[in-house]
């Protein structure tokens, strides 16, 4: 195994006292102060994240949209210019290779954002699927950084950041105030073009900004300077994980993997079996037949949310069991994929795959926590929804 890679912001993290940890082949900040403080800052004000480890694959050419319709399960040709869409890349058998966000940057130009641990695989699989399409794929992650500002004060911080200005020419006249969720626009930082997406992985409003590596430190520091008076703090992977769990967002390697199709994961909506040409001919895409069959079949397992009725949290890979008498452990009916105490809600939460018979909302179950049955109940996800203005 090679040495873990470092992002352009590595020295900034070290200077801020971050605890660093290997993640997806990179050395990333786990936390700067405390998990709880960073989590709460994102819910109440804002957090600043380094996401430069994420894969970024450029797809360009006359057939870019048609190619992505073929290679991914989503209807990418329907994504408007300067729009974005959550999607997945699946194998022929319908299993999930990775979940992605696709940005439509310009006519014939798209960016595919992959999870760090899967970036090389996604690029290789996309390359395998280019036959017959006039497209060019390029790994553009090297040489750039990705910084996220997430939280209820994220928009204020963006507007207050010195050197960051709108670029209506790049964005087709779109003003920052009009930027919708899952859309993107061009801006400039210190005169250099940057791409800003209004997306995120925390359940809060927020923005993700692509900037060249040589401008990354300056932009990071500019965000800190603008945001600190408004409550912004740098936040690490630990807070990012607890935030996404509260928001009911899947994590590859936990809720999603090569043993799972989008339907088991409750993400069947991303599979667009209705993709068709102008004359109504179905558009073939990798995994279509398997996914069409899976949609019509009864599931063997279902992803559910669990709310703890006690204080002890469930953790990934703990067994979900029938609720017995007292602390007695009953028959196994599933397995936890992600679990933790919820800092925002004040009780343990978890996601788990269970058999369909025990997946209904309100079903009383238990989790085997080191030989003791801890009571949980099936609840809808997400566990947390941000207040709407």
N, C-alpha and C positions, 0 to 999 in steps of 0.2 A: 504494500500500500504506500502511495506517495504521501508527501507532507500536505496537511490541510492548507487550502488556499486562503489568502487574506484579501478582504475587500479594500477598496481605496480609502475607507474610513477606519481601518484597523487601529492606527495610532491614536485617533480621536477617542475610540472606545477605551483603550488602555489608559489614556490621560484622564478620562472621566472615572476611572476606577472600576471598570466593568469586569465581571467574572466571565472569562471567555471559555467556550466549549466547542468541541467538534460537532458539526451539523451538516449533513449532506455533502461532505468533502470540503467544507469550509470551516474556518475558525470564526465563530460568531459570538456576540455578547449575549450571555444568558440573563444577566441582570446587572444593574448599576448600583442600586441601593437595596430595595426589597421588592419581592414579587408583588406584595399587596399594595405598596405605595405606587408602583408603576401601573398596575391594573386600575386602581382607583383614579389615577390622574387621567387616564384615557377616557374613563366613563364620565368624569366630572369636568375636565378641561381638555387636555390633549397629550398625546405621546408622540415621540419622534423615533422612527424605526429605520434601521439600515436593512434594506432588502436586496442588496447588491448581489447576493448569492443566487437569486432567482435566474433561471434560464431565459434567454431572449433570442428568439429565432425570427429573422426577417424572411418574409415570403413575398417575393415581387415577381411581376410578369403579367402578360395578358391573361393567363389562365389562373391567376392567383386565387380568385374567389371560387372558381369551379374546382380547383385542386383541393382547397380546404373543405368544400362540401363533400368531396370524395374521401379525404383523409380523416376527418373528424366526424363526430356524430351530430354536430349542430348544423344549423342552416346558415352558414357563414355568409353566403352571397346576399342574404337579406339584412346584414348589418350595415347600417347607414355609415357614410363617411364621417369620421371623427366619432364613431360609436365603438362600443365594446360588447363582448358577450362571453359569458361563462360557458365552457364546453368541456368535452373529454375526448381523448384519443383511446380507442379500444382495439383489442385484438380481433381476429376473425371470429373467435368464439364469444365475442361480446364482453369479455372481461376488461376491466379498466387498467390501462397502462399509465395514465396520468390524468389529472384534471388541470384545466388550463384557462387562461383568459386570453381572448383574441381581440386585438385592437385593429380597427380599419383606419389607418393613418392618412391614406390618400388613394386616389384611383390606382388599383393594381398593386397596392402596398399594404401589407398586414404585418403585425407583430404577434407572435405566439409566445406567451409567457408560461414557462413550465416550472414545476417544483425543482429545487436545486438538485436533489438526489436523483431525479429522473431526466435532467436536461439532456444528457448525452444520448440516452435511450430514445427520447422523443425526437431529437434531431435525426437519429439513424432511422427510426421508423417512418418519419415524414419523407426522408430521402428515398426509402424503398418504395414509396407510394407515388413518386413523381412521374412514372412512366406514362407517356402520352400527354403530359401537360407541359406547357411552355412557362415554366417557373424557375426561379433561382432561390435557393435556400442559403442563408448565411447565419452563422452564430455570431451575433453582435454583442453578446454579454461582455466579452473582454473589451476594455477601453471605456466602459461606462459604469455608472452607479445608479442605484434605484433607492430613493429616500421616500418614506411615507410619513405623512402628518395625519394622525387619526384622533378624533374626539369632537365634542360639541363646539369647541372654539377653533377648529381647524381652518374654517373659512376666514375668520378674523386674522389668524396667524399668516395665512397665505397673503392676504392683502397688506399686512404690515411688514412683510419681509423685504428688507432693503435689497435693491438690485433685481428683484423679480417683477417683471411687468408683462402685461398682455401683449400678444402679437396677433392682431386681428387678421393680418394678411395670411398667416399660416393657417388660422382657424376658420377661414371663410367668413369672417365678420362676427364670429361668436364672441360675446363678452363673457368674462369670467363669472359674473353674477348669473348668467344664463346657463352655465355648465350643469347638465343634468347628471343624475346617478348613472353609472356605466356609460359615460361619454368621456371624450378626451379633447384637449385643445393645445395649440402651440402657445408657448410663452417664451420669454427671454430672461436669462439670468446673466447679469453683467455683460449683456450684448450677445450672448451665445444662445442659440435655440435650445429649448428644452420641451419635452412632451409631458403634459400633466393629465393624469386620468383621475376621474372621481369614482374611485372604487375602494375596496378595502376588505379586511379580514378580521374585523373586530366587532362588527355590529353597530359601529358609529359612523357618522359622516366622516369623510376623509379623502385624502388625495395621495397619489403616488406620482413621483416626479423622476423622470429619466434625465440624467445629466452626464456630461462627459466626465471621465475619471479625474481629469485635471481641475475640474471645477467643483468636485464633490465636497471637499473639505470646506471651501468657502460657502457653499450653499448650506451645508450642515450647520456651520457656525452662524450663518445668517438666520436660519430657522430658530436656533437656540436663543439668539439675541432678541428676536421679535417675539418669541413665544414664552420665554421665562416669566415676563411680567403678567402673562395671561394664564400661568399655571402649567405650561408645557414642561415635560421632563423626557429625557431619553429613556426608551423602554426596550427590554430585551426579549429573547425568545420565550422565556417563562410566562411573562405577562401576555404575550401574543397568543400563547396556547390557551391560557385560561379565558381570555377574551373571546377567542373563536369558539371555545366550547360553550360558553354562555349564549353565543349567537347561533348555536346549532350548526356550525359550518364544519364540513368533513375535512379530515386530514389524511393525505395519502400515507399508506402504511398502517393506518388505524381503521377508519371507516371504509376506505377505498383500497383495493389491491387487485392482484391478478386472479383472485378467487371470487371476485365480486363483479356483478354487472351494475349499471346505473340504477336498475329497477330495485334490487335488494336494498340499495343505499337510499331509497326514497328520492332519487334524482332522475326518475324516468322522464321528467319534463324536458331535460336537455337533449334527449334522443328524438330527433326529428325524422320520423318515418314518413312524414308528408312531403319531404323534399322532392320536387318534381321540376321538369323542364317546362317551358312555356306551353308545349302541347299536351302537358299532363303526364308525360312519361316519368315514372319514378327514377330518381337519381340514385344510382348504386353508390354505397359507401362501405368502407371496411367494417364488418361486423353486422351489417344490416339484417341478414337472414337470421342470424342467431338472436339478435335483439328483438326482432319481430316475433319470433317464436317465444322468447322469454316473456314478452309483454302479455301474451295470451295464456301463459301457464301459471299454475298456482305457485307462489313462492315457498321455498323451503325455510326461509328465515326472513325477518323483517327488522329494519333498524328503527329503534324506538328511543325516546328520551326517558330517563329515570330520575325521579326526585327522591332524595333520601329523607326518611322520617326520623332518623337519628342523627348523630354527629359524625360517625366514622365514614369516610369517603370510600367509594369504590374506585379501583384503579384498573388500567388497561390489563386485559387477560384474566381478570377475576371472573369466576363462574356466576351466572345468574341462575337462581334456583327457585323452585316452588316455595312459597312461604309455608313453613311448618309451625310447630308449636314452640313458642318462646324463641330461643336462639338455635333451635335444631335446624340443620341444613337439609333441605328437601331435594327432590330430583332436579337434575340440571336441565334447564330449558334455554340456555343461551350463554353468551360471553360478552363482557364489557370491552368496548373498543377504546373509550376515553372516559376518564372520570377524575373529579377533583372537588374540593369545597368551592362553592361559588362566592367570591368576595362581594359581589353585588347583591346577591339574593340571601346570603346567610345560611345556606344549607347545602349539603352535597348534591351534585348533579352528575349524570353520566349518560353516555350513549352506549347502546348495546344491541347486538343482534340476538333476537329471540325467535322462538317458533311462533307461527302465526296465531296459534290458539291462545297465546298469552300476550298478544300485542295490542289489545284494545286499551284505549285510554281509561284510566282508573283501575286497571288490573293490579292487584297487590302481589308483589314478588319480593324476593330477597336477593342479596348478593353475599356470596361466601367470602367474608373478609377474615382471612387467617383462621378458618375453622369455625367462625361464628356467623350466623345468618343475620345480616343487617337488613332491616326493612326498607324497601323502596316501592314506589308506585309509578306506573307508566303515565307519562304526561306528554302533551304536545310540545313540539319544538318550533321555533327557538325557545329557549328558557327565558331569554331576555330580549326585549324590544326597546330600542331607544325612544324616548319621548318625542312625539311629533309636534312641531311648532304650530 
